[in-house]
């Protein structure tokens, strides 16, 4: 599939890039991903359906984009009739102690 990913800030286009998806654009084959996913018994339950979304090699941070609260991430592609839109929400930092075992 092909499409466009964009970031909008305050109603203005900040960044955009076209993308293509599919096995020829992936760093691993679908067979390899399938093998590593289904080697775990928890993923081999009869009747379960697994849906995988494969990304594309488009990275906004490679163009020095720093997301801010309120930014809108949009994905449009030839398989969807409407764009997928996610708004960035900055959460307050929490005190969380992490200990290595």
Gaussian input, Z-matrix of N, CA and C with variables (Angstrom, degrees):
# hf/3-21g

backbone

0 1
 N
 C     1     B1
 C     2     B2     1     A1
 N     3     B3     2     A2     1     D1
 C     4     B4     3     A3     2     D2
 C     5     B5     4     A4     3     D3
 N     6     B6     5     A5     4     D4
 C     7     B7     6     A6     5     D5
 C     8     B8     7     A7     6     D6
 N     9     B9     8     A8     7     D7
 C    10    B10     9     A9     8     D8
 C    11    B11    10    A10     9     D9
 N    12    B12    11    A11    10    D10
 C    13    B13    12    A12    11    D11
 C    14    B14    13    A13    12    D12
 N    15    B15    14    A14    13    D13
 C    16    B16    15    A15    14    D14
 C    17    B17    16    A16    15    D15
 N    18    B18    17    A17    16    D16
 C    19    B19    18    A18    17    D17
 C    20    B20    19    A19    18    D18
 N    21    B21    20    A20    19    D19
 C    22    B22    21    A21    20    D20
 C    23    B23    22    A22    21    D21
 N    24    B24    23    A23    22    D22
 C    25    B25    24    A24    23    D23
 C    26    B26    25    A25    24    D24
 N    27    B27    26    A26    25    D25
 C    28    B28    27    A27    26    D26
 C    29    B29    28    A28    27    D27
 N    30    B30    29    A29    28    D28
 C    31    B31    30    A30    29    D29
 C    32    B32    31    A31    30    D30
 N    33    B33    32    A32    31    D31
 C    34    B34    33    A33    32    D32
 C    35    B35    34    A34    33    D33
 N    36    B36    35    A35    34    D34
 C    37    B37    36    A36    35    D35
 C    38    B38    37    A37    36    D36
 N    39    B39    38    A38    37    D37
 C    40    B40    39    A39    38    D38
 C    41    B41    40    A40    39    D39
 N    42    B42    41    A41    40    D40
 C    43    B43    42    A42    41    D41
 C    44    B44    43    A43    42    D42
 N    45    B45    44    A44    43    D43
 C    46    B46    45    A45    44    D44
 C    47    B47    46    A46    45    D45
 N    48    B48    47    A47    46    D46
 C    49    B49    48    A48    47    D47
 C    50    B50    49    A49    48    D48
 N    51    B51    50    A50    49    D49
 C    52    B52    51    A51    50    D50
 C    53    B53    52    A52    51    D51
 N    54    B54    53    A53    52    D52
 C    55    B55    54    A54    53    D53
 C    56    B56    55    A55    54    D54
 N    57    B57    56    A56    55    D55
 C    58    B58    57    A57    56    D56
 C    59    B59    58    A58    57    D57
 N    60    B60    59    A59    58    D58
 C    61    B61    60    A60    59    D59
 C    62    B62    61    A61    60    D60
 N    63    B63    62    A62    61    D61
 C    64    B64    63    A63    62    D62
 C    65    B65    64    A64    63    D63
 N    66    B66    65    A65    64    D64
 C    67    B67    66    A66    65    D65
 C    68    B68    67    A67    66    D66
 N    69    B69    68    A68    67    D67
 C    70    B70    69    A69    68    D68
 C    71    B71    70    A70    69    D69
 N    72    B72    71    A71    70    D70
 C    73    B73    72    A72    71    D71
 C    74    B74    73    A73    72    D72
 N    75    B75    74    A74    73    D73
 C    76    B76    75    A75    74    D74
 C    77    B77    76    A76    75    D75
 N    78    B78    77    A77    76    D76
 C    79    B79    78    A78    77    D77
 C    80    B80    79    A79    78    D78
 N    81    B81    80    A80    79    D79
 C    82    B82    81    A81    80    D80
 C    83    B83    82    A82    81    D81
 N    84    B84    83    A83    82    D82
 C    85    B85    84    A84    83    D83
 C    86    B86    85    A85    84    D84
 N    87    B87    86    A86    85    D85
 C    88    B88    87    A87    86    D86
 C    89    B89    88    A88    87    D87
 N    90    B90    89    A89    88    D88
 C    91    B91    90    A90    89    D89
 C    92    B92    91    A91    90    D90
 N    93    B93    92    A92    91    D91
 C    94    B94    93    A93    92    D92
 C    95    B95    94    A94    93    D93
 N    96    B96    95    A95    94    D94
 C    97    B97    96    A96    95    D95
 C    98    B98    97    A97    96    D96
 N    99    B99    98    A98    97    D97
 C   100   B100    99    A99    98    D98
 C   101   B101   100   A100    99    D99
 N   102   B102   101   A101   100   D100
 C   103   B103   102   A102   101   D101
 C   104   B104   103   A103   102   D102
 N   105   B105   104   A104   103   D103
 C   106   B106   105   A105   104   D104
 C   107   B107   106   A106   105   D105
 N   108   B108   107   A107   106   D106
 C   109   B109   108   A108   107   D107
 C   110   B110   109   A109   108   D108
 N   111   B111   110   A110   109   D109
 C   112   B112   111   A111   110   D110
 C   113   B113   112   A112   111   D111
 N   114   B114   113   A113   112   D112
 C   115   B115   114   A114   113   D113
 C   116   B116   115   A115   114   D114
 N   117   B117   116   A116   115   D115
 C   118   B118   117   A117   116   D116
 C   119   B119   118   A118   117   D117
 N   120   B120   119   A119   118   D118
 C   121   B121   120   A120   119   D119
 C   122   B122   121   A121   120   D120
 N   123   B123   122   A122   121   D121
 C   124   B124   123   A123   122   D122
 C   125   B125   124   A124   123   D123
 N   126   B126   125   A125   124   D124
 C   127   B127   126   A126   125   D125
 C   128   B128   127   A127   126   D126
 N   129   B129   128   A128   127   D127
 C   130   B130   129   A129   128   D128
 C   131   B131   130   A130   129   D129
 N   132   B132   131   A131   130   D130
 C   133   B133   132   A132   131   D131
 C   134   B134   133   A133   132   D132
 N   135   B135   134   A134   133   D133
 C   136   B136   135   A135   134   D134
 C   137   B137   136   A136   135   D135
 N   138   B138   137   A137   136   D136
 C   139   B139   138   A138   137   D137
 C   140   B140   139   A139   138   D138
 N   141   B141   140   A140   139   D139
 C   142   B142   141   A141   140   D140
 C   143   B143   142   A142   141   D141
 N   144   B144   143   A143   142   D142
 C   145   B145   144   A144   143   D143
 C   146   B146   145   A145   144   D144
 N   147   B147   146   A146   145   D145
 C   148   B148   147   A147   146   D146
 C   149   B149   148   A148   147   D147
 N   150   B150   149   A149   148   D148
 C   151   B151   150   A150   149   D149
 C   152   B152   151   A151   150   D150
 N   153   B153   152   A152   151   D151
 C   154   B154   153   A153   152   D152
 C   155   B155   154   A154   153   D153
 N   156   B156   155   A155   154   D154
 C   157   B157   156   A156   155   D155
 C   158   B158   157   A157   156   D156
 N   159   B159   158   A158   157   D157
 C   160   B160   159   A159   158   D158
 C   161   B161   160   A160   159   D159
 N   162   B162   161   A161   160   D160
 C   163   B163   162   A162   161   D161
 C   164   B164   163   A163   162   D162
 N   165   B165   164   A164   163   D163
 C   166   B166   165   A165   164   D164
 C   167   B167   166   A166   165   D165
 N   168   B168   167   A167   166   D166
 C   169   B169   168   A168   167   D167
 C   170   B170   169   A169   168   D168
 N   171   B171   170   A170   169   D169
 C   172   B172   171   A171   170   D170
 C   173   B173   172   A172   171   D171
 N   174   B174   173   A173   172   D172
 C   175   B175   174   A174   173   D173
 C   176   B176   175   A175   174   D174
 N   177   B177   176   A176   175   D175
 C   178   B178   177   A177   176   D176
 C   179   B179   178   A178   177   D177
 N   180   B180   179   A179   178   D178
 C   181   B181   180   A180   179   D179
 C   182   B182   181   A181   180   D180
 N   183   B183   182   A182   181   D181
 C   184   B184   183   A183   182   D182
 C   185   B185   184   A184   183   D183
 N   186   B186   185   A185   184   D184
 C   187   B187   186   A186   185   D185
 C   188   B188   187   A187   186   D186
 N   189   B189   188   A188   187   D187
 C   190   B190   189   A189   188   D188
 C   191   B191   190   A190   189   D189
 N   192   B192   191   A191   190   D190
 C   193   B193   192   A192   191   D191
 C   194   B194   193   A193   192   D192
 N   195   B195   194   A194   193   D193
 C   196   B196   195   A195   194   D194
 C   197   B197   196   A196   195   D195
 N   198   B198   197   A197   196   D196
 C   199   B199   198   A198   197   D197
 C   200   B200   199   A199   198   D198
 N   201   B201   200   A200   199   D199
 C   202   B202   201   A201   200   D200
 C   203   B203   202   A202   201   D201
 N   204   B204   203   A203   202   D202
 C   205   B205   204   A204   203   D203
 C   206   B206   205   A205   204   D204
 N   207   B207   206   A206   205   D205
 C   208   B208   207   A207   206   D206
 C   209   B209   208   A208   207   D207
 N   210   B210   209   A209   208   D208
 C   211   B211   210   A210   209   D209
 C   212   B212   211   A211   210   D210
 N   213   B213   212   A212   211   D211
 C   214   B214   213   A213   212   D212
 C   215   B215   214   A214   213   D213
 N   216   B216   215   A215   214   D214
 C   217   B217   216   A216   215   D215
 C   218   B218   217   A217   216   D216
 N   219   B219   218   A218   217   D217
 C   220   B220   219   A219   218   D218
 C   221   B221   220   A220   219   D219
 N   222   B222   221   A221   220   D220
 C   223   B223   222   A222   221   D221
 C   224   B224   223   A223   222   D222
 N   225   B225   224   A224   223   D223
 C   226   B226   225   A225   224   D224
 C   227   B227   226   A226   225   D225
 N   228   B228   227   A227   226   D226
 C   229   B229   228   A228   227   D227
 C   230   B230   229   A229   228   D228
 N   231   B231   230   A230   229   D229
 C   232   B232   231   A231   230   D230
 C   233   B233   232   A232   231   D231
 N   234   B234   233   A233   232   D232
 C   235   B235   234   A234   233   D233
 C   236   B236   235   A235   234   D234
 N   237   B237   236   A236   235   D235
 C   238   B238   237   A237   236   D236
 C   239   B239   238   A238   237   D237
 N   240   B240   239   A239   238   D238
 C   241   B241   240   A240   239   D239
 C   242   B242   241   A241   240   D240
 N   243   B243   242   A242   241   D241
 C   244   B244   243   A243   242   D242
 C   245   B245   244   A244   243   D243
 N   246   B246   245   A245   244   D244
 C   247   B247   246   A246   245   D245
 C   248   B248   247   A247   246   D246
 N   249   B249   248   A248   247   D247
 C   250   B250   249   A249   248   D248
 C   251   B251   250   A250   249   D249
 N   252   B252   251   A251   250   D250
 C   253   B253   252   A252   251   D251
 C   254   B254   253   A253   252   D252
 N   255   B255   254   A254   253   D253
 C   256   B256   255   A255   254   D254
 C   257   B257   256   A256   255   D255
 N   258   B258   257   A257   256   D256
 C   259   B259   258   A258   257   D257
 C   260   B260   259   A259   258   D258
 N   261   B261   260   A260   259   D259
 C   262   B262   261   A261   260   D260
 C   263   B263   262   A262   261   D261
 N   264   B264   263   A263   262   D262
 C   265   B265   264   A264   263   D263
 C   266   B266   265   A265   264   D264
 N   267   B267   266   A266   265   D265
 C   268   B268   267   A267   266   D266
 C   269   B269   268   A268   267   D267
 N   270   B270   269   A269   268   D268
 C   271   B271   270   A270   269   D269
 C   272   B272   271   A271   270   D270
 N   273   B273   272   A272   271   D271
 C   274   B274   273   A273   272   D272
 C   275   B275   274   A274   273   D273
 N   276   B276   275   A275   274   D274
 C   277   B277   276   A276   275   D275
 C   278   B278   277   A277   276   D276
 N   279   B279   278   A278   277   D277
 C   280   B280   279   A279   278   D278
 C   281   B281   280   A280   279   D279
 N   282   B282   281   A281   280   D280
 C   283   B283   282   A282   281   D281
 C   284   B284   283   A283   282   D282
 N   285   B285   284   A284   283   D283
 C   286   B286   285   A285   284   D284
 C   287   B287   286   A286   285   D285
 N   288   B288   287   A287   286   D286
 C   289   B289   288   A288   287   D287
 C   290   B290   289   A289   288   D288
 N   291   B291   290   A290   289   D289
 C   292   B292   291   A291   290   D290
 C   293   B293   292   A292   291   D291
 N   294   B294   293   A293   292   D292
 C   295   B295   294   A294   293   D293
 C   296   B296   295   A295   294   D294
 N   297   B297   296   A296   295   D295
 C   298   B298   297   A297   296   D296
 C   299   B299   298   A298   297   D297
 N   300   B300   299   A299   298   D298
 C   301   B301   300   A300   299   D299
 C   302   B302   301   A301   300   D300

   B1=1.4425
   B2=1.5163
   B3=1.2864
   B4=1.4585
   B5=1.5229
   B6=1.3134
   B7=1.4553
   B8=1.5039
   B9=1.3233
   B10=1.4553
   B11=1.5177
   B12=1.3174
   B13=1.4566
   B14=1.5235
   B15=1.3328
   B16=1.4674
   B17=1.5196
   B18=1.3121
   B19=1.4641
   B20=1.5169
   B21=1.3276
   B22=1.4605
   B23=1.5277
   B24=1.3184
   B25=1.4637
   B26=1.5225
   B27=1.3316
   B28=1.4676
   B29=1.5284
   B30=1.3372
   B31=1.4597
   B32=1.5172
   B33=1.3327
   B34=1.4669
   B35=1.5247
   B36=1.3208
   B37=1.4604
   B38=1.5245
   B39=1.3386
   B40=1.4615
   B41=1.5296
   B42=1.3327
   B43=1.4619
   B44=1.5216
   B45=1.3245
   B46=1.4627
   B47=1.5175
   B48=1.3336
   B49=1.4591
   B50=1.5199
   B51=1.3189
   B52=1.4611
   B53=1.5239
   B54=1.3234
   B55=1.4502
   B56=1.5220
   B57=1.3175
   B58=1.4585
   B59=1.5206
   B60=1.2958
   B61=1.4491
   B62=1.5161
   B63=1.2941
   B64=1.4610
   B65=1.5082
   B66=1.3032
   B67=1.4650
   B68=1.5238
   B69=1.3260
   B70=1.4638
   B71=1.5258
   B72=1.3427
   B73=1.4635
   B74=1.5329
   B75=1.3235
   B76=1.4615
   B77=1.5273
   B78=1.3251
   B79=1.4654
   B80=1.5286
   B81=1.3381
   B82=1.4651
   B83=1.5170
   B84=1.3172
   B85=1.4662
   B86=1.5257
   B87=1.3190
   B88=1.4635
   B89=1.5273
   B90=1.3284
   B91=1.4677
   B92=1.5264
   B93=1.3156
   B94=1.4605
   B95=1.5316
   B96=1.3242
   B97=1.4624
   B98=1.5285
   B99=1.3245
   B100=1.4571
   B101=1.5312
   B102=1.3254
   B103=1.4666
   B104=1.5278
   B105=1.3110
   B106=1.4729
   B107=1.5258
   B108=1.3041
   B109=1.4605
   B110=1.5291
   B111=1.3173
   B112=1.4654
   B113=1.5235
   B114=1.3397
   B115=1.4605
   B116=1.5300
   B117=1.3299
   B118=1.4630
   B119=1.5235
   B120=1.3291
   B121=1.4677
   B122=1.5278
   B123=1.3203
   B124=1.4684
   B125=1.5230
   B126=1.3368
   B127=1.4591
   B128=1.5252
   B129=1.3339
   B130=1.4647
   B131=1.5223
   B132=1.3046
   B133=1.4586
   B134=1.5261
   B135=1.3509
   B136=1.4688
   B137=1.5245
   B138=1.3235
   B139=1.4574
   B140=1.5130
   B141=1.3247
   B142=1.4671
   B143=1.5274
   B144=1.3103
   B145=1.4598
   B146=1.5254
   B147=1.3079
   B148=1.4590
   B149=1.5195
   B150=1.3076
   B151=1.4606
   B152=1.5217
   B153=1.3056
   B154=1.4581
   B155=1.5192
   B156=1.3150
   B157=1.4553
   B158=1.5227
   B159=1.2971
   B160=1.4490
   B161=1.5196
   B162=1.3000
   B163=1.4494
   B164=1.5187
   B165=1.2821
   B166=1.4564
   B167=1.5237
   B168=1.2925
   B169=1.4572
   B170=1.5293
   B171=1.3187
   B172=1.4597
   B173=1.5253
   B174=1.3141
   B175=1.4601
   B176=1.5245
   B177=1.3225
   B178=1.4635
   B179=1.5212
   B180=1.3338
   B181=1.4704
   B182=1.5223
   B183=1.3315
   B184=1.4659
   B185=1.5270
   B186=1.3293
   B187=1.4669
   B188=1.5218
   B189=1.3353
   B190=1.4708
   B191=1.5261
   B192=1.3256
   B193=1.4630
   B194=1.5222
   B195=1.3155
   B196=1.4652
   B197=1.5255
   B198=1.3314
   B199=1.4579
   B200=1.5150
   B201=1.3301
   B202=1.4579
   B203=1.5220
   B204=1.3165
   B205=1.4529
   B206=1.5197
   B207=1.3284
   B208=1.4545
   B209=1.5166
   B210=1.3396
   B211=1.4655
   B212=1.5261
   B213=1.3234
   B214=1.4637
   B215=1.5177
   B216=1.3213
   B217=1.4561
   B218=1.5290
   B219=1.3136
   B220=1.4655
   B221=1.5225
   B222=1.3224
   B223=1.4571
   B224=1.5166
   B225=1.3170
   B226=1.4605
   B227=1.5199
   B228=1.3276
   B229=1.4660
   B230=1.5160
   B231=1.3151
   B232=1.4604
   B233=1.5302
   B234=1.3253
   B235=1.4621
   B236=1.5225
   B237=1.3299
   B238=1.4650
   B239=1.5175
   B240=1.3254
   B241=1.4645
   B242=1.5202
   B243=1.3350
   B244=1.4704
   B245=1.5193
   B246=1.3214
   B247=1.4649
   B248=1.5317
   B249=1.3233
   B250=1.4539
   B251=1.5260
   B252=1.3302
   B253=1.4665
   B254=1.5228
   B255=1.3203
   B256=1.4630
   B257=1.5182
   B258=1.3267
   B259=1.4558
   B260=1.5241
   B261=1.3243
   B262=1.4582
   B263=1.5231
   B264=1.3276
   B265=1.4640
   B266=1.5200
   B267=1.3140
   B268=1.4552
   B269=1.5238
   B270=1.3134
   B271=1.4547
   B272=1.5246
   B273=1.3354
   B274=1.4638
   B275=1.5240
   B276=1.3070
   B277=1.4641
   B278=1.5180
   B279=1.3168
   B280=1.4556
   B281=1.5040
   B282=1.2986
   B283=1.4524
   B284=1.5159
   B285=1.2805
   B286=1.4579
   B287=1.5180
   B288=1.3098
   B289=1.4545
   B290=1.5199
   B291=1.2990
   B292=1.4484
   B293=1.5235
   B294=1.3256
   B295=1.4620
   B296=1.5179
   B297=1.3016
   B298=1.4669
   B299=1.5146
   B300=1.3145
   B301=1.4755
   B302=1.5001
   A1=108.21
   A2=116.08
   A3=120.76
   A4=108.09
   A5=115.21
   A6=118.41
   A7=112.27
   A8=114.10
   A9=122.02
   A10=108.33
   A11=116.07
   A12=121.77
   A13=106.86
   A14=116.20
   A15=119.04
   A16=110.45
   A17=114.51
   A18=122.58
   A19=107.04
   A20=115.67
   A21=121.94
   A22=108.45
   A23=115.98
   A24=122.03
   A25=108.40
   A26=115.55
   A27=121.31
   A28=111.64
   A29=115.97
   A30=120.49
   A31=114.89
   A32=117.53
   A33=121.86
   A34=110.06
   A35=116.72
   A36=121.54
   A37=108.75
   A38=116.88
   A39=122.18
   A40=111.15
   A41=116.08
   A42=121.18
   A43=108.65
   A44=116.89
   A45=119.89
   A46=109.82
   A47=114.52
   A48=120.15
   A49=108.53
   A50=115.94
   A51=120.71
   A52=108.66
   A53=116.66
   A54=120.35
   A55=110.79
   A56=114.62
   A57=122.53
   A58=106.87
   A59=116.48
   A60=121.02
   A61=108.72
   A62=115.99
   A63=121.49
   A64=109.38
   A65=115.48
   A66=120.05
   A67=112.92
   A68=118.02
   A69=119.95
   A70=112.33
   A71=117.94
   A72=121.85
   A73=112.10
   A74=116.85
   A75=121.65
   A76=110.70
   A77=116.29
   A78=119.75
   A79=111.51
   A80=118.54
   A81=123.09
   A82=108.47
   A83=116.29
   A84=119.36
   A85=109.64
   A86=116.89
   A87=120.72
   A88=109.37
   A89=117.69
   A90=120.77
   A91=110.92
   A92=117.88
   A93=121.43
   A94=110.65
   A95=117.53
   A96=120.86
   A97=110.70
   A98=116.54
   A99=121.98
   A100=110.64
   A101=116.10
   A102=120.83
   A103=110.85
   A104=116.82
   A105=119.78
   A106=112.19
   A107=118.72
   A108=121.40
   A109=110.56
   A110=116.40
   A111=120.46
   A112=114.32
   A113=118.46
   A114=118.97
   A115=110.96
   A116=117.14
   A117=121.83
   A118=110.08
   A119=116.26
   A120=121.97
   A121=112.09
   A122=118.21
   A123=121.33
   A124=112.12
   A125=117.48
   A126=121.39
   A127=112.77
   A128=117.29
   A129=120.65
   A130=110.54
   A131=117.66
   A132=123.12
   A133=108.44
   A134=117.08
   A135=119.48
   A136=111.71
   A137=116.08
   A138=121.70
   A139=114.55
   A140=117.85
   A141=119.60
   A142=109.70
   A143=114.75
   A144=121.25
   A145=107.21
   A146=116.48
   A147=121.55
   A148=108.87
   A149=115.92
   A150=121.55
   A151=106.83
   A152=115.99
   A153=121.01
   A154=109.16
   A155=115.72
   A156=121.54
   A157=107.07
   A158=116.15
   A159=120.84
   A160=109.32
   A161=115.28
   A162=120.73
   A163=112.15
   A164=114.55
   A165=121.58
   A166=107.94
   A167=116.79
   A168=122.11
   A169=111.95
   A170=116.75
   A171=121.58
   A172=107.37
   A173=116.68
   A174=121.63
   A175=110.03
   A176=117.22
   A177=119.35
   A178=111.55
   A179=117.58
   A180=117.48
   A181=111.98
   A182=118.00
   A183=120.48
   A184=110.56
   A185=116.67
   A186=122.02
   A187=111.06
   A188=116.85
   A189=124.40
   A190=113.37
   A191=117.80
   A192=121.42
   A193=108.29
   A194=116.88
   A195=122.76
   A196=106.82
   A197=116.06
   A198=120.21
   A199=111.70
   A200=115.30
   A201=122.63
   A202=108.81
   A203=115.75
   A204=120.21
   A205=110.25
   A206=116.68
   A207=121.66
   A208=114.33
   A209=117.95
   A210=120.21
   A211=109.09
   A212=115.67
   A213=121.13
   A214=109.54
   A215=115.28
   A216=122.18
   A217=106.26
   A218=117.42
   A219=121.27
   A220=110.22
   A221=115.04
   A222=121.51
   A223=107.42
   A224=115.50
   A225=121.83
   A226=107.14
   A227=115.76
   A228=118.24
   A229=110.17
   A230=114.43
   A231=120.87
   A232=112.91
   A233=119.56
   A234=122.25
   A235=112.80
   A236=117.75
   A237=121.56
   A238=109.96
   A239=115.61
   A240=119.07
   A241=111.77
   A242=117.15
   A243=121.45
   A244=108.98
   A245=118.38
   A246=119.98
   A247=111.58
   A248=115.13
   A249=122.04
   A250=105.79
   A251=117.14
   A252=121.12
   A253=108.79
   A254=115.92
   A255=122.60
   A256=108.45
   A257=115.94
   A258=121.41
   A259=109.04
   A260=116.41
   A261=122.21
   A262=109.11
   A263=115.72
   A264=121.46
   A265=107.40
   A266=116.22
   A267=121.32
   A268=108.28
   A269=115.70
   A270=121.55
   A271=108.67
   A272=117.32
   A273=119.18
   A274=110.53
   A275=115.37
   A276=120.13
   A277=109.13
   A278=116.17
   A279=120.02
   A280=109.88
   A281=115.30
   A282=120.21
   A283=108.13
   A284=115.95
   A285=121.31
   A286=108.03
   A287=115.44
   A288=119.53
   A289=109.14
   A290=115.61
   A291=120.83
   A292=107.23
   A293=115.24
   A294=119.81
   A295=109.02
   A296=115.79
   A297=120.81
   A298=108.52
   A299=115.64
   A300=119.72
   A301=111.12
   D1=162.29
   D2=177.97
   D3=-132.96
   D4=157.67
   D5=-179.49
   D6=-174.65
   D7=-160.08
   D8=-176.00
   D9=-140.76
   D10=137.15
   D11=174.13
   D12=-117.76
   D13=139.42
   D14=-177.58
   D15=-146.25
   D16=158.23
   D17=175.82
   D18=-122.73
   D19=130.17
   D20=-179.20
   D21=-119.39
   D22=135.76
   D23=179.18
   D24=-128.78
   D25=125.55
   D26=-179.92
   D27=53.82
   D28=39.34
   D29=177.20
   D30=78.82
   D31=0.86
   D32=-178.67
   D33=-111.29
   D34=144.25
   D35=175.24
   D36=-67.90
   D37=122.15
   D38=179.32
   D39=-98.46
   D40=-39.83
   D41=-174.43
   D42=-158.41
   D43=146.61
   D44=174.36
   D45=-155.12
   D46=157.70
   D47=178.59
   D48=-158.87
   D49=140.07
   D50=173.61
   D51=-78.95
   D52=152.69
   D53=177.77
   D54=-140.33
   D55=160.58
   D56=172.11
   D57=-130.40
   D58=142.32
   D59=-179.80
   D60=-123.96
   D61=165.59
   D62=-178.62
   D63=130.57
   D64=164.24
   D65=-173.80
   D66=-56.86
   D67=-35.37
   D68=-179.27
   D69=-67.11
   D70=-13.92
   D71=178.97
   D72=-105.82
   D73=6.33
   D74=-176.78
   D75=-101.80
   D76=154.71
   D77=177.92
   D78=-86.56
   D79=-13.56
   D80=175.51
   D81=-126.38
   D82=148.57
   D83=176.46
   D84=-74.65
   D85=157.39
   D86=177.31
   D87=-63.01
   D88=-37.41
   D89=177.95
   D90=-60.24
   D91=-40.63
   D92=179.01
   D93=-66.59
   D94=-43.90
   D95=178.32
   D96=-63.31
   D97=-41.61
   D98=178.08
   D99=-60.70
   D100=-45.49
   D101=179.21
   D102=-57.66
   D103=-49.37
   D104=-176.70
   D105=-70.87
   D106=-28.19
   D107=178.12
   D108=-73.77
   D109=-50.72
   D110=-172.65
   D111=-85.76
   D112=3.41
   D113=174.06
   D114=-73.28
   D115=-14.36
   D116=178.16
   D117=-93.80
   D118=127.11
   D119=-176.63
   D120=-56.96
   D121=-33.04
   D122=-178.53
   D123=-60.72
   D124=-22.00
   D125=-179.74
   D126=-99.30
   D127=5.13
   D128=-179.71
   D129=-114.13
   D130=50.02
   D131=-179.48
   D132=-96.16
   D133=121.39
   D134=179.87
   D135=-55.02
   D136=135.99
   D137=178.61
   D138=91.74
   D139=-15.04
   D140=177.85
   D141=-76.72
   D142=147.24
   D143=175.76
   D144=-114.96
   D145=134.49
   D146=179.88
   D147=-114.81
   D148=127.56
   D149=177.79
   D150=-115.89
   D151=126.55
   D152=179.63
   D153=-115.62
   D154=133.93
   D155=175.17
   D156=-108.38
   D157=122.25
   D158=-179.35
   D159=-103.27
   D160=129.32
   D161=-177.79
   D162=-79.67
   D163=-169.16
   D164=179.37
   D165=-131.45
   D166=165.75
   D167=-175.63
   D168=-83.85
   D169=51.93
   D170=179.35
   D171=-120.03
   D172=122.89
   D173=-175.44
   D174=-129.95
   D175=115.27
   D176=-179.66
   D177=-67.01
   D178=-32.96
   D179=-178.63
   D180=-68.81
   D181=-17.70
   D182=174.16
   D183=-66.04
   D184=-21.38
   D185=176.99
   D186=-103.17
   D187=21.46
   D188=176.26
   D189=63.86
   D190=29.72
   D191=176.53
   D192=-82.55
   D193=128.96
   D194=176.04
   D195=-114.96
   D196=117.09
   D197=-178.12
   D198=-69.40
   D199=149.17
   D200=177.60
   D201=-129.39
   D202=157.90
   D203=176.06
   D204=-55.02
   D205=135.41
   D206=-179.68
   D207=93.39
   D208=-15.75
   D209=176.71
   D210=-59.85
   D211=144.87
   D212=176.46
   D213=-109.41
   D214=128.34
   D215=174.83
   D216=-99.76
   D217=126.75
   D218=-178.55
   D219=-124.28
   D220=136.25
   D221=174.48
   D222=-125.25
   D223=125.51
   D224=176.40
   D225=-125.38
   D226=137.11
   D227=177.41
   D228=-147.84
   D229=168.63
   D230=-175.28
   D231=-71.86
   D232=-3.86
   D233=178.54
   D234=-99.22
   D235=-9.62
   D236=-176.93
   D237=-117.04
   D238=146.68
   D239=179.03
   D240=-86.87
   D241=-22.20
   D242=179.55
   D243=-132.15
   D244=151.96
   D245=179.92
   D246=-70.56
   D247=150.66
   D248=170.25
   D249=-88.40
   D250=123.92
   D251=-176.49
   D252=-125.04
   D253=125.57
   D254=174.96
   D255=-122.89
   D256=133.23
   D257=178.40
   D258=-99.39
   D259=134.79
   D260=179.64
   D261=-76.70
   D262=131.83
   D263=175.61
   D264=-125.36
   D265=123.27
   D266=179.33
   D267=-85.97
   D268=123.85
   D269=-179.95
   D270=-96.50
   D271=146.50
   D272=178.38
   D273=-64.90
   D274=146.96
   D275=178.08
   D276=-63.90
   D277=145.43
   D278=177.32
   D279=-119.75
   D280=150.99
   D281=176.33
   D282=-82.18
   D283=109.14
   D284=-177.53
   D285=-135.85
   D286=112.92
   D287=179.46
   D288=-85.50
   D289=128.52
   D290=179.17
   D291=-114.03
   D292=128.66
   D293=-179.69
   D294=-118.64
   D295=133.17
   D296=175.04
   D297=-81.57
   D298=133.97
   D299=-179.92
   D300=-94.05

